[in-house]
Amino acid sequence: MSKLNYHHLLYFYTIAKTGSIARASDILHITPQTLSAQLTRLEERLGTLLFERKGKRLVLNDIGHVTYSYADEIFNLGDELVNTLNNHSLDFTYRFSIGVTDVVAKVLSFNFLKEIYTMEQTIKLICKETRLEILLADLATNKLDAIFSDTPLPAGAPLKAYNHLLGRCGVTFFADKKLARKLKTSFPESLNGQAFFIAGEGTNQKMSLLSWFKEMNINPVIIGEFDDSALAKYFAQAGYGVFCAPSIITAHLLKQYNVAVIGETREITESFYLISPERKVKHPAVQHLLERGKALF
């Protein structure tokens, strides 16, 4: 099988970025007819079409999106090589792309990811924050090297990937200082009938918390449900109710927000994972985070 022609890949990449053979031909200084023929040769080499026509525009199909992600990585690495040599640098820069599930507290993500910069190698950190299912799709197409998540890879997921448990912690409950003093003495029963802010739909914390409330026969009044946990903290700080968070970030919350601790339980646990595409980790940044992450948790 013949090797991939990278000129053809560049032509495809430029067409995909501009959405038009005509615009791409202006950039590349190649006639539209030649460019169209070279795109056809690439598609023949790959054995599949890469675009769909929508009006006058060319739109990437599913295989086209995968091909584009690889091309983007290849040409970005080429640019980094040129920049490194132009700067006369002998330090190799590792690109490390990690996904973070959007329910993980920002301070926790920061404390975890900052360990990247303690490596001997020079690291360029690329971080994407969104829902786990989107991140898993990116991991499957090699857009990500790893995922930092509060939930493991779902059972039966078609993706071949591995969960590396970093650690677990309990859950701590907070309110403004006046309310916290009132509720602290009879915690957790004091949460019964209390205004409460809870994490968004489908989160691991919400499901665990509701199950614990039911088991303890505690019925708080849920007055707010937030995907953005920072918003719940601001409402609680203003005296509107109670919120909870992983105990590992208690010190930060007390310092950052004008709140106090009501109580803590270890009957609810928050678990944190690094999900990688291989069991035996090869990427040096993933290996480094595994070692430092376990110490952090």
Backbone as CSV, one residue per row, in Angstrom:
resi,resn,N_x,N_y,N_z,CA_x,CA_y,CA_z,C_x,C_y,C_z
1,MET,0.853,-1.194,0.000,0.000,0.000,0.000,0.890,1.246,0.000
2,SER,0.587,2.175,-0.897,1.400,3.385,-1.015,1.222,4.281,0.198
3,LYS,2.273,5.061,0.491,2.227,5.965,1.626,1.311,7.152,1.337
4,LEU,0.851,7.784,2.397,-0.016,8.944,2.270,0.761,10.111,1.674
5,ASN,0.154,10.798,0.713,0.756,11.989,0.107,0.356,13.199,0.951
6,TYR,1.338,13.819,1.622,1.028,14.905,2.541,0.668,16.205,1.826
7,HIS,1.042,16.317,0.546,0.562,17.451,-0.245,-0.951,17.349,-0.406
8,HIS,-1.422,16.141,-0.696,-2.868,15.924,-0.825,-3.575,16.218,0.495
9,LEU,-2.937,15.812,1.606,-3.530,16.058,2.922,-3.620,17.558,3.201
10,LEU,-2.601,18.312,2.801,-2.622,19.770,2.978,-3.732,20.397,2.140
11,TYR,-3.908,19.902,0.923,-4.982,20.426,0.068,-6.343,20.181,0.721
12,PHE,-6.538,18.944,1.213,-7.788,18.614,1.915,-7.985,19.528,3.127
13,TYR,-6.937,19.704,3.907,-6.991,20.509,5.137,-7.399,21.945,4.828
14,THR,-6.859,22.501,3.769,-7.174,23.886,3.394,-8.602,24.004,2.889
15,ILE,-9.049,23.028,2.125,-10.444,23.020,1.653,-11.394,22.945,2.835
16,ALA,-11.066,22.075,3.791,-11.926,21.897,4.970,-12.004,23.183,5.785
17,LYS,-10.883,23.902,5.925,-10.872,25.134,6.713,-11.647,26.253,6.033
18,THR,-11.592,26.299,4.699,-12.261,27.383,3.964,-13.669,27.013,3.538
19,GLY,-13.955,25.705,3.420,-15.273,25.258,3.002,-15.531,25.384,1.525
20,SER,-14.468,25.644,0.767,-14.661,25.900,-0.656,-13.377,25.593,-1.420
21,ILE,-13.493,24.879,-2.545,-12.333,24.619,-3.402,-11.826,25.918,-4.007
22,ALA,-12.744,26.811,-4.372,-12.342,28.084,-4.979,-11.497,28.913,-4.015
23,ARG,-11.942,29.037,-2.758,-11.173,29.825,-1.783,-9.839,29.154,-1.453
24,ALA,-9.876,27.823,-1.354,-8.641,27.091,-1.075,-7.640,27.245,-2.212
25,SER,-8.137,27.267,-3.447,-7.230,27.415,-4.599,-6.549,28.773,-4.591
26,ASP,-7.266,29.820,-4.123,-6.650,31.147,-4.007,-5.522,31.147,-2.991
27,ILE,-5.731,30.472,-1.876,-4.724,30.417,-0.806,-3.500,29.607,-1.239
28,LEU,-3.762,28.482,-1.909,-2.688,27.563,-2.284,-2.057,27.901,-3.629
29,HIS,-2.681,28.832,-4.370,-2.203,29.226,-5.712,-2.179,28.018,-6.655
30,ILE,-3.263,27.256,-6.600,-3.469,26.098,-7.468,-4.832,26.263,-8.135
31,THR,-4.966,25.869,-9.366,-6.249,26.017,-10.038,-7.292,25.130,-9.369
32,PRO,-8.557,25.559,-9.371,-9.613,24.742,-8.765,-9.696,23.340,-9.372
33,GLN,-9.453,23.236,-10.677,-9.524,21.931,-11.330,-8.451,20.986,-10.793
34,THR,-7.227,21.516,-10.634,-6.133,20.692,-10.094,-6.413,20.297,-8.654
35,LEU,-6.918,21.260,-7.873,-7.200,21.006,-6.462,-8.285,19.946,-6.308
36,SER,-9.310,20.039,-7.142,-10.393,19.062,-7.098,-9.874,17.668,-7.449
37,ALA,-8.980,17.604,-8.430,-8.417,16.315,-8.837,-7.549,15.720,-7.724
38,GLN,-6.784,16.570,-7.029,-5.928,16.079,-5.949,-6.755,15.593,-4.752
39,LEU,-7.879,16.278,-4.487,-8.780,15.834,-3.424,-9.349,14.456,-3.766
40,THR,-9.725,14.269,-5.019,-10.254,12.978,-5.460,-9.215,11.875,-5.269
41,ARG,-7.946,12.189,-5.563,-6.877,11.199,-5.395,-6.713,10.819,-3.921
42,LEU,-6.829,11.809,-3.023,-6.741,11.506,-1.594,-7.899,10.619,-1.160
43,GLU,-9.106,10.941,-1.603,-10.275,10.142,-1.238,-10.139,8.710,-1.775
44,GLU,-9.579,8.573,-2.975,-9.355,7.237,-3.535,-8.327,6.477,-2.702
45,ARG,-7.290,7.197,-2.265,-6.248,6.569,-1.445,-6.823,6.086,-0.113
46,LEU,-7.723,6.891,0.486,-8.328,6.538,1.774,-9.508,5.599,1.623
47,GLY,-10.035,5.514,0.405,-11.143,4.605,0.147,-12.490,5.106,0.622
48,THR,-12.626,6.420,0.754,-13.890,6.987,1.235,-13.996,8.465,0.866
49,LEU,-15.213,8.945,0.734,-15.425,10.373,0.532,-15.219,11.103,1.853
50,LEU,-14.793,12.365,1.758,-14.504,13.152,2.959,-15.462,14.325,3.139
51,PHE,-16.184,14.675,2.077,-17.082,15.839,2.124,-18.469,15.478,1.630
52,GLU,-19.421,16.301,2.046,-20.762,16.319,1.452,-20.988,17.707,0.876
53,ARG,-21.644,17.786,-0.244,-21.947,19.090,-0.845,-23.267,19.622,-0.309
54,LYS,-23.237,20.851,0.233,-24.445,21.539,0.697,-24.472,22.904,0.036
55,GLY,-25.227,22.974,-1.060,-25.214,24.197,-1.858,-23.862,24.328,-2.538
56,LYS,-23.237,25.468,-2.346,-21.912,25.699,-2.917,-20.787,25.350,-1.961
57,ARG,-21.146,24.933,-0.751,-20.138,24.632,0.254,-19.851,23.130,0.347
58,LEU,-18.615,22.834,0.700,-18.228,21.464,1.001,-18.209,21.307,2.514
59,VAL,-18.947,20.336,3.030,-19.067,20.121,4.465,-18.485,18.756,4.812
60,LEU,-17.642,18.698,5.827,-17.023,17.442,6.231,-18.071,16.423,6.668
61,ASN,-17.916,15.180,6.212,-18.732,14.097,6.753,-18.020,13.510,7.982
62,ASP,-18.545,12.417,8.529,-17.965,11.874,9.768,-16.503,11.468,9.580
63,ILE,-16.199,10.773,8.477,-14.807,10.369,8.205,-13.950,11.596,7.941
64,GLY,-14.550,12.603,7.321,-13.831,13.848,7.066,-13.414,14.544,8.344
65,HIS,-14.302,14.519,9.342,-13.972,15.141,10.638,-12.795,14.420,11.304
66,VAL,-12.794,13.087,11.237,-11.681,12.322,11.811,-10.386,12.655,11.084
67,THR,-10.443,12.678,9.745,-9.260,12.987,8.941,-8.764,14.395,9.232
68,TYR,-9.696,15.328,9.383,-9.318,16.712,9.675,-8.598,16.816,11.021
69,SER,-9.070,16.063,12.026,-8.438,16.138,13.347,-6.989,15.657,13.284
70,TYR,-6.741,14.604,12.485,-5.364,14.125,12.323,-4.525,15.148,11.553
71,ALA,-5.105,15.707,10.488,-4.373,16.692,9.695,-4.033,17.927,10.531
72,ASP,-4.978,18.354,11.352,-4.748,19.506,12.213,-3.585,19.242,13.170
73,GLU,-3.540,18.049,13.732,-2.459,17.675,14.641,-1.120,17.649,13.902
74,ILE,-1.115,17.070,12.715,0.121,16.951,11.926,0.682,18.326,11.589
75,PHE,-0.161,19.226,11.103,0.335,20.532,10.668,0.651,21.448,11.846
76,ASN,-0.053,21.288,12.958,0.306,22.042,14.165,1.668,21.602,14.700
77,LEU,1.925,20.306,14.661,3.236,19.813,15.082,4.330,20.324,14.158
78,GLY,4.019,20.410,12.862,4.983,20.963,11.916,5.309,22.411,12.230
79,ASP,4.283,23.192,12.574,4.507,24.597,12.943,5.358,24.697,14.210
80,GLU,5.090,23.818,15.178,5.869,23.835,16.413,7.336,23.491,16.145
81,LEU,7.571,22.559,15.228,8.941,22.193,14.861,9.678,23.391,14.285
82,VAL,9.020,24.083,13.358,9.650,25.257,12.736,9.935,26.332,13.781
83,ASN,8.974,26.591,14.668,9.163,27.611,15.709,10.309,27.235,16.641
84,THR,10.375,25.954,17.007,11.442,25.502,17.898,12.813,25.700,17.255
85,LEU,12.935,25.322,15.982,14.220,25.460,15.287,14.571,26.927,15.047
86,ASN,13.548,27.739,14.750,13.805,29.172,14.543,14.303,29.841,15.818
87,ASN,13.829,29.327,16.965,14.256,29.889,18.250,15.530,29.223,18.775
88,HIS,16.092,28.334,17.956,17.336,27.630,18.316,17.189,26.878,19.644
89,SER,15.992,26.336,19.859,15.741,25.618,21.106,15.949,24.132,20.895
90,LEU,16.641,23.500,21.844,16.840,22.057,21.801,15.848,21.331,22.695
91,ASP,14.970,22.090,23.363,13.974,21.489,24.242,12.785,21.006,23.431
92,PHE,12.482,19.713,23.529,11.316,19.180,22.835,10.065,19.482,23.642
93,THR,9.053,20.048,22.986,7.806,20.378,23.665,6.774,19.281,23.410
94,TYR,6.309,18.667,24.481,5.247,17.673,24.374,3.900,18.383,24.318
95,ARG,3.087,18.016,23.334,1.688,18.448,23.323,0.900,17.464,24.174
96,PHE,0.204,17.972,25.151,-0.601,17.109,26.011,-2.024,17.626,26.019
97,SER,-2.915,16.836,25.430,-4.323,17.220,25.326,-5.135,16.400,26.314
98,ILE,-5.806,17.089,27.222,-6.598,16.386,28.237,-8.005,16.966,28.290
99,GLY,-8.975,16.090,28.472,-10.343,16.519,28.669,-10.680,16.495,30.149
100,VAL,-11.486,17.449,30.582,-11.934,17.509,31.976,-13.451,17.581,31.972
101,THR,-14.103,16.679,32.697,-15.562,16.732,32.746,-16.004,18.033,33.413
102,ASP,-17.066,18.620,32.891,-17.448,19.974,33.294,-18.041,20.075,34.693
103,VAL,-18.222,18.934,35.374,-18.739,18.994,36.745,-17.618,19.017,37.783
104,VAL,-16.388,18.771,37.357,-15.263,18.808,38.291,-14.970,20.256,38.667
105,ALA,-14.827,20.535,39.960,-14.562,21.896,40.434,-13.286,22.445,39.798
106,LYS,-13.343,23.714,39.393,-12.201,24.332,38.713,-10.943,24.281,39.567
107,VAL,-11.069,24.527,40.864,-9.892,24.539,41.722,-9.264,23.151,41.794
108,LEU,-10.091,22.122,41.743,-9.569,20.757,41.774,-8.840,20.442,40.471
109,SER,-9.433,20.860,39.350,-8.769,20.674,38.058,-7.431,21.400,38.027
110,PHE,-7.411,22.627,38.560,-6.174,23.406,38.587,-5.104,22.720,39.431
111,ASN,-5.476,22.307,40.656,-4.501,21.671,41.545,-3.944,20.382,40.950
112,PHE,-4.765,19.706,40.158,-4.337,18.471,39.512,-3.454,18.763,38.295
113,LEU,-3.934,19.629,37.410,-3.242,19.852,36.143,-1.969,20.679,36.280
114,LYS,-1.856,21.481,37.323,-0.643,22.294,37.475,0.596,21.421,37.673
115,GLU,0.372,20.152,38.064,1.494,19.238,38.230,2.215,18.967,36.911
116,ILE,1.533,19.232,35.810,2.145,19.086,34.487,3.426,19.906,34.383
117,TYR,3.387,21.102,34.985,4.512,22.024,34.839,5.646,21.742,35.817
118,THR,5.543,20.627,36.554,6.668,20.207,37.389,7.510,19.152,36.662
119,MET,7.121,18.812,35.440,7.867,17.827,34.664,9.174,18.418,34.146
120,GLU,10.130,17.553,33.904,11.395,18.008,33.328,11.206,18.437,31.880
121,GLN,10.318,17.752,31.175,10.057,18.100,29.785,9.219,19.377,29.694
122,THR,9.366,20.072,28.573,8.536,21.244,28.311,7.194,20.761,27.782
123,ILE,6.109,21.215,28.413,4.769,20.741,28.078,3.907,21.890,27.559
124,LYS,3.202,21.615,26.475,2.149,22.528,26.020,0.822,21.869,26.373
125,LEU,0.119,22.434,27.338,-1.127,21.854,27.836,-2.309,22.358,27.028
126,ILE,-3.100,21.422,26.521,-4.326,21.747,25.788,-5.470,21.090,26.544
127,CYS,-6.366,21.892,27.087,-7.417,21.386,27.965,-8.794,21.667,27.371
128,LYS,-9.622,20.639,27.317,-10.999,20.773,26.825,-11.947,20.368,27.941
129,GLU,-12.935,21.208,28.222,-13.879,20.945,29.304,-15.289,20.825,28.745
130,THR,-15.893,19.656,28.919,-17.265,19.442,28.456,-17.787,18.146,29.072
131,ARG,-18.903,17.630,28.536,-19.509,16.409,29.072,-18.651,15.181,28.750
132,LEU,-18.748,14.163,29.614,-17.921,12.979,29.470,-18.131,12.293,28.125
133,GLU,-19.381,12.194,27.663,-19.620,11.482,26.406,-18.928,12.146,25.218
134,ILE,-18.840,13.473,25.236,-18.138,14.192,24.163,-16.635,13.944,24.266
135,LEU,-16.118,13.969,25.490,-14.687,13.738,25.697,-14.293,12.317,25.289
136,LEU,-15.150,11.352,25.563,-14.857,9.967,25.191,-14.787,9.821,23.672
137,ALA,-15.644,10.551,22.963,-15.597,10.521,21.496,-14.273,11.094,20.993
138,ASP,-13.802,12.150,21.649,-12.514,12.742,21.264,-11.354,11.817,21.615
139,LEU,-11.461,11.102,22.725,-10.420,10.135,23.093,-10.358,9.014,22.065
140,ALA,-11.523,8.605,21.575,-11.594,7.516,20.593,-10.949,7.903,19.267
141,THR,-10.966,9.189,18.928,-10.393,9.655,17.657,-9.023,10.301,17.850
142,ASN,-8.409,10.018,19.010,-7.037,10.476,19.302,-6.890,11.994,19.391
143,LYS,-7.986,12.688,19.661,-7.884,14.128,19.879,-7.428,14.440,21.302
144,LEU,-7.598,13.473,22.198,-7.204,13.635,23.598,-6.249,12.523,24.002
145,ASP,-5.339,12.858,24.917,-4.429,11.855,25.470,-5.005,11.208,26.725
146,ALA,-5.915,11.908,27.402,-6.495,11.387,28.642,-7.707,12.233,29.023
147,ILE,-8.479,11.742,29.989,-9.640,12.464,30.522,-9.564,12.441,32.039
148,PHE,-9.798,13.595,32.657,-9.905,13.703,34.115,-11.390,13.790,34.435
149,SER,-11.903,12.812,35.198,-13.352,12.689,35.367,-13.714,12.289,36.791
150,ASP,-14.931,12.665,37.195,-15.449,12.227,38.489,-16.235,10.929,38.360
151,THR,-16.344,10.395,37.154,-16.998,9.104,36.928,-16.109,8.251,36.035
152,PRO,-16.154,6.925,36.196,-15.332,6.064,35.347,-15.934,5.902,33.960
153,LEU,-15.192,5.258,33.092,-15.703,4.889,31.780,-16.945,4.027,31.967
154,PRO,-18.070,4.395,31.341,-19.307,3.631,31.550,-19.161,2.165,31.154
155,ALA,-19.788,1.297,31.905,-19.756,-0.133,31.595,-20.392,-0.372,30.230
156,GLY,-19.744,-1.205,29.419,-20.270,-1.522,28.098,-19.971,-0.482,27.035
157,ALA,-19.169,0.518,27.373,-18.820,1.543,26.386,-18.021,0.903,25.248
158,PRO,-18.303,1.272,23.983,-17.597,0.657,22.848,-16.119,1.050,22.776
159,LEU,-15.760,2.138,23.438,-14.381,2.615,23.426,-13.483,1.732,24.283
160,LYS,-12.331,1.362,23.744,-11.351,0.616,24.522,-10.472,1.611,25.265
161,ALA,-10.755,1.770,26.540,-9.999,2.703,27.379,-9.987,2.150,28.797
162,TYR,-9.185,2.771,29.660,-8.976,2.218,30.997,-9.117,3.292,32.068
163,ASN,-9.755,2.898,33.174,-9.925,3.795,34.320,-8.743,3.644,35.268
164,HIS,-8.123,4.750,35.608,-7.074,4.753,36.617,-7.593,5.578,37.796
165,LEU,-7.925,4.897,38.893,-8.459,5.591,40.062,-7.374,6.430,40.720
166,LEU,-7.644,7.726,40.832,-6.697,8.630,41.496,-6.933,8.653,43.000
167,GLY,-8.202,8.637,43.403,-8.508,8.667,44.823,-9.965,8.979,45.086
168,ARG,-10.329,8.930,46.366,-11.704,9.216,46.787,-11.666,10.162,47.981
169,CYS,-12.779,10.870,48.170,-12.912,11.713,49.360,-14.386,11.790,49.733
170,GLY,-14.650,12.265,50.940,-16.025,12.456,51.392,-16.624,13.736,50.845
171,VAL,-17.800,14.084,51.371,-18.517,15.282,50.938,-18.758,16.180,52.149
172,THR,-18.529,17.467,51.985,-18.720,18.442,53.065,-19.848,19.403,52.692
173,PHE,-20.631,19.809,53.699,-21.777,20.700,53.506,-21.429,22.090,54.039
174,PHE,-21.842,23.123,53.296,-21.496,24.504,53.617,-22.732,25.404,53.572
175,ALA,-22.655,26.508,54.317,-23.657,27.575,54.258,-22.977,28.855,54.730
176,ASP,-23.688,29.977,54.636,-23.113,31.198,55.198,-22.915,30.995,56.700
177,LYS,-22.042,31.773,57.301,-21.582,31.496,58.668,-22.708,31.468,59.699
178,LYS,-23.670,32.362,59.561,-24.776,32.405,60.519,-25.621,31.148,60.438
179,LEU,-25.965,30.742,59.221,-26.784,29.548,59.026,-26.002,28.289,59.404
180,ALA,-24.712,28.261,59.083,-23.891,27.092,59.399,-23.844,26.842,60.904
181,ARG,-23.723,27.901,61.696,-23.709,27.740,63.165,-25.016,27.131,63.652
182,LYS,-26.104,27.531,63.051,-27.427,27.050,63.437,-27.597,25.562,63.096
183,LEU,-27.065,25.144,61.950,-27.300,23.790,61.462,-26.253,22.784,61.940
184,LYS,-25.148,23.277,62.436,-24.013,22.408,62.757,-24.297,21.447,63.909
185,THR,-24.996,21.896,64.921,-25.153,21.108,66.154,-25.909,19.802,65.943
186,SER,-26.880,19.802,65.038,-27.667,18.571,64.839,-27.525,18.016,63.418
187,PHE,-26.362,18.252,62.789,-26.100,17.723,61.454,-26.041,16.191,61.517
188,PRO,-26.618,15.440,60.571,-27.206,15.910,59.322,-28.718,16.132,59.390
189,GLU,-29.336,15.776,60.543,-30.798,15.923,60.650,-31.224,17.378,60.425
190,SER,-30.350,18.314,60.724,-30.682,19.735,60.570,-30.927,20.131,59.117
191,LEU,-30.513,19.289,58.180,-30.737,19.585,56.751,-32.187,19.329,56.345
192,ASN,-32.926,18.632,57.204,-34.324,18.331,56.895,-35.134,19.623,56.791
193,GLY,-35.793,19.822,55.651,-36.586,21.024,55.427,-35.767,22.260,55.108
194,GLN,-34.439,22.119,54.982,-33.557,23.256,54.744,-33.412,23.533,53.246
195,ALA,-33.383,24.809,52.883,-33.154,25.187,51.483,-31.795,24.657,51.035
196,PHE,-31.784,24.023,49.835,-30.577,23.318,49.405,-30.336,23.527,47.907
197,PHE,-29.053,23.683,47.560,-28.633,23.795,46.156,-27.918,22.503,45.773
198,ILE,-28.324,21.925,44.645,-27.814,20.612,44.258,-27.178,20.689,42.872
199,ALA,-26.316,19.702,42.588,-25.646,19.647,41.282,-26.648,19.305,40.185
200,GLY,-26.246,19.545,38.937,-27.135,19.388,37.783,-27.530,17.951,37.481
201,GLU,-28.492,17.816,36.597,-29.070,16.538,36.216,-27.999,15.579,35.692
202,GLY,-28.067,14.319,36.159,-27.178,13.286,35.645,-25.802,13.236,36.271
203,THR,-25.496,14.158,37.177,-24.170,14.146,37.794,-24.088,13.055,38.859
204,ASN,-22.903,12.560,39.050,-22.676,11.515,40.046,-23.008,12.025,41.452
205,GLN,-22.634,13.296,41.724,-22.888,13.858,43.050,-24.381,13.932,43.352
206,LYS,-25.169,14.358,42.377,-26.613,14.481,42.610,-27.242,13.129,42.933
207,MET,-26.891,12.113,42.159,-27.483,10.790,42.366,-27.089,10.218,43.734
208,SER,-25.818,10.381,44.099,-25.350,9.870,45.393,-26.009,10.620,46.543
209,LEU,-26.139,11.928,46.389,-26.699,12.767,47.445,-28.172,12.450,47.686
210,LEU,-28.948,12.331,46.621,-30.370,12.024,46.767,-30.583,10.646,47.395
211,SER,-29.726,9.710,47.024,-29.814,8.369,47.608,-29.515,8.412,49.111
212,TRP,-28.521,9.209,49.484,-28.152,9.341,50.904,-29.263,10.022,51.697
213,PHE,-29.852,11.080,51.132,-30.969,11.754,51.796,-32.112,10.777,52.063
214,LYS,-32.415,9.940,51.067,-33.509,8.978,51.202,-33.196,7.962,52.297
215,GLU,-31.956,7.483,52.309,-31.539,6.493,53.316,-31.578,7.080,54.729
216,MET,-31.226,8.379,54.849,-31.192,9.039,56.147,-32.544,9.628,56.540
217,ASN,-33.532,9.507,55.640,-34.864,10.078,55.869,-34.777,11.590,56.088
218,ILE,-33.951,12.224,55.268,-33.787,13.680,55.300,-34.394,14.257,54.023
219,ASN,-35.190,15.281,54.167,-35.869,15.876,53.013,-35.606,17.377,52.930
220,PRO,-34.469,17.763,52.390,-34.212,19.185,52.198,-35.117,19.730,51.088
221,VAL,-35.257,21.033,51.037,-36.060,21.665,49.987,-35.097,22.127,48.886
222,ILE,-35.118,21.428,47.754,-34.209,21.761,46.654,-34.715,23.036,45.980
223,ILE,-34.010,24.142,46.182,-34.447,25.422,45.608,-33.588,25.848,44.414
224,GLY,-32.576,25.041,44.097,-31.737,25.377,42.959,-30.962,24.163,42.483
225,GLU,-30.838,24.040,41.172,-30.082,22.948,40.562,-29.172,23.572,39.510
226,PHE,-27.861,23.402,39.657,-26.915,24.121,38.816,-25.882,23.190,38.193
227,ASP,-25.658,23.358,36.886,-24.544,22.687,36.228,-23.230,23.341,36.649
228,ASP,-23.274,24.658,36.847,-22.089,25.399,37.270,-22.078,25.474,38.799
229,SER,-21.191,24.702,39.420,-21.178,24.633,40.883,-20.807,25.973,41.520
230,ALA,-20.084,26.819,40.796,-19.699,28.119,41.352,-20.931,28.977,41.635
231,LEU,-21.954,28.838,40.818,-23.167,29.625,41.012,-23.871,29.228,42.311
232,ALA,-23.907,27.938,42.618,-24.504,27.471,43.874,-23.746,28.046,45.068
233,LYS,-22.447,28.135,44.953,-21.630,28.670,46.052,-21.955,30.146,46.304
234,TYR,-22.158,30.901,45.249,-22.490,32.320,45.411,-23.852,32.500,46.074
235,PHE,-24.819,31.661,45.699,-26.137,31.735,46.321,-26.055,31.380,47.805
236,ALA,-25.291,30.349,48.125,-25.139,29.949,49.525,-24.411,31.030,50.319
237,GLN,-23.396,31.607,49.719,-22.642,32.677,50.377,-23.548,33.851,50.727
238,ALA,-24.555,34.070,49.875,-25.498,35.171,50.104,-26.596,34.805,51.095
239,GLY,-26.563,33.586,51.624,-27.501,33.203,52.666,-28.769,32.532,52.204
240,TYR,-28.806,32.076,50.945,-30.037,31.494,50.424,-30.202,30.010,50.735
241,GLY,-29.140,29.317,51.117,-29.279,27.891,51.387,-27.939,27.197,51.562
242,VAL,-27.978,25.871,51.468,-26.828,25.001,51.725,-26.363,24.381,50.413
243,PHE,-25.064,24.125,50.297,-24.550,23.359,49.170,-23.498,22.385,49.701
244,CYS,-23.121,21.416,48.889,-22.059,20.487,49.287,-21.011,20.415,48.191
245,ALA,-19.831,19.927,48.568,-18.712,19.840,47.636,-17.757,18.759,48.123
246,PRO,-16.874,18.257,47.247,-15.879,17.276,47.683,-15.041,17.835,48.826
247,SER,-14.822,17.033,49.841,-14.102,17.494,51.035,-12.676,17.925,50.723
248,ILE,-12.118,17.438,49.632,-10.739,17.751,49.288,-10.533,19.241,48.985
249,ILE,-11.623,19.961,48.653,-11.473,21.386,48.336,-12.040,22.276,49.455
250,THR,-12.240,21.727,50.644,-12.813,22.489,51.765,-11.999,23.744,52.076
251,ALA,-10.696,23.603,52.193,-9.848,24.746,52.551,-9.997,25.876,51.532
252,HIS,-10.056,25.526,50.269,-10.218,26.542,49.220,-11.563,27.253,49.348
253,LEU,-12.638,26.499,49.590,-13.970,27.100,49.669,-14.078,28.057,50.860
254,LEU,-13.487,27.687,51.985,-13.528,28.559,53.159,-12.760,29.848,52.922
255,LYS,-11.710,29.757,52.135,-10.898,30.931,51.847,-11.524,31.804,50.762
256,GLN,-12.107,31.143,49.752,-12.613,31.864,48.586,-14.002,32.460,48.816
257,TYR,-14.823,31.781,49.590,-16.211,32.210,49.796,-16.448,32.470,51.288
258,ASN,-17.372,33.327,51.583,-17.688,33.667,52.972,-18.676,32.642,53.528
259,VAL,-18.222,31.371,53.636,-19.071,30.282,54.107,-18.358,29.540,55.235
260,ALA,-19.100,28.665,55.909,-18.542,27.853,56.986,-19.033,26.423,56.824
261,VAL,-18.332,25.490,57.450,-18.680,24.071,57.368,-19.820,23.748,58.316
262,ILE,-20.812,23.031,57.796,-21.902,22.501,58.630,-21.519,21.120,59.146
263,GLY,-21.021,20.292,58.245,-20.632,18.942,58.619,-20.097,18.192,57.417
264,GLU,-19.595,17.001,57.646,-19.016,16.170,56.584,-19.521,14.751,56.730
265,THR,-19.662,14.057,55.598,-19.985,12.637,55.629,-19.070,11.890,54.671
266,ARG,-18.695,10.699,55.080,-17.925,9.822,54.200,-18.819,8.693,53.671
267,GLU,-20.103,8.784,53.987,-21.051,7.825,53.424,-21.351,8.152,51.968
268,ILE,-21.087,9.392,51.588,-21.114,9.791,50.179,-19.659,10.006,49.786
269,THR,-19.234,9.381,48.709,-17.849,9.561,48.281,-17.796,10.130,46.867
270,GLU,-16.817,10.965,46.668,-16.512,11.477,45.333,-15.243,10.769,44.879
271,SER,-15.317,10.145,43.719,-14.164,9.438,43.159,-13.656,10.190,41.934
272,PHE,-12.357,10.103,41.689,-11.764,10.826,40.565,-10.851,9.878,39.786
273,TYR,-10.973,9.957,38.469,-10.286,9.019,37.592,-9.518,9.753,36.502
274,LEU,-8.445,9.104,36.068,-7.773,9.501,34.844,-8.044,8.378,33.852
275,ILE,-8.725,8.688,32.773,-9.088,7.694,31.759,-8.096,7.817,30.604
276,SER,-7.436,6.728,30.273,-6.439,6.744,29.203,-6.763,5.673,28.173
277,PRO,-6.251,5.816,26.953,-6.557,4.832,25.909,-5.777,3.529,26.037
278,GLU,-4.844,3.436,26.978,-4.126,2.185,27.166,-3.936,1.902,28.646
279,ARG,-3.852,0.613,28.968,-3.676,0.228,30.370,-2.266,0.585,30.847
280,LYS,-1.264,0.260,30.033,0.112,0.617,30.358,0.387,1.979,29.744
281,VAL,0.399,2.994,30.576,0.480,4.375,30.094,1.845,4.642,29.456
282,LYS,1.817,5.261,28.263,3.052,5.555,27.537,3.365,7.044,27.516
283,HIS,2.325,7.879,27.395,2.571,9.316,27.329,3.171,9.779,28.656
284,PRO,4.318,10.463,28.622,4.980,10.844,29.882,4.139,11.761,30.760
285,ALA,3.318,12.606,30.149,2.485,13.511,30.942,1.379,12.757,31.667
286,VAL,0.807,11.739,31.025,-0.233,10.935,31.665,0.367,10.160,32.837
287,GLN,1.554,9.587,32.629,2.221,8.852,33.701,2.540,9.773,34.881
288,HIS,2.980,10.986,34.573,3.320,11.962,35.612,2.078,12.349,36.420
289,LEU,0.967,12.585,35.728,-0.271,12.959,36.416,-0.794,11.821,37.282
290,LEU,-0.627,10.593,36.831,-1.056,9.452,37.641,-0.294,9.414,38.959
291,GLU,0.999,9.621,38.883,1.818,9.570,40.089,1.503,10.731,41.023
292,ARG,1.441,11.952,40.479,1.181,13.136,41.301,-0.269,13.185,41.767
293,GLY,-1.181,12.711,40.920,-2.587,12.742,41.269,-2.920,11.874,42.465
294,LYS,-2.307,10.712,42.542,-2.562,9.815,43.667,-2.046,10.426,44.961
295,ALA,-0.959,11.179,44.864,-0.439,11.877,46.053,-1.380,13.010,46.483
296,LEU,-1.962,13.698,45.491,-2.882,14.810,45.767,-4.130,14.314,46.475
297,PHE,-4.679,13.189,46.038,-5.929,12.700,46.600,-5.717,11.848,47.841
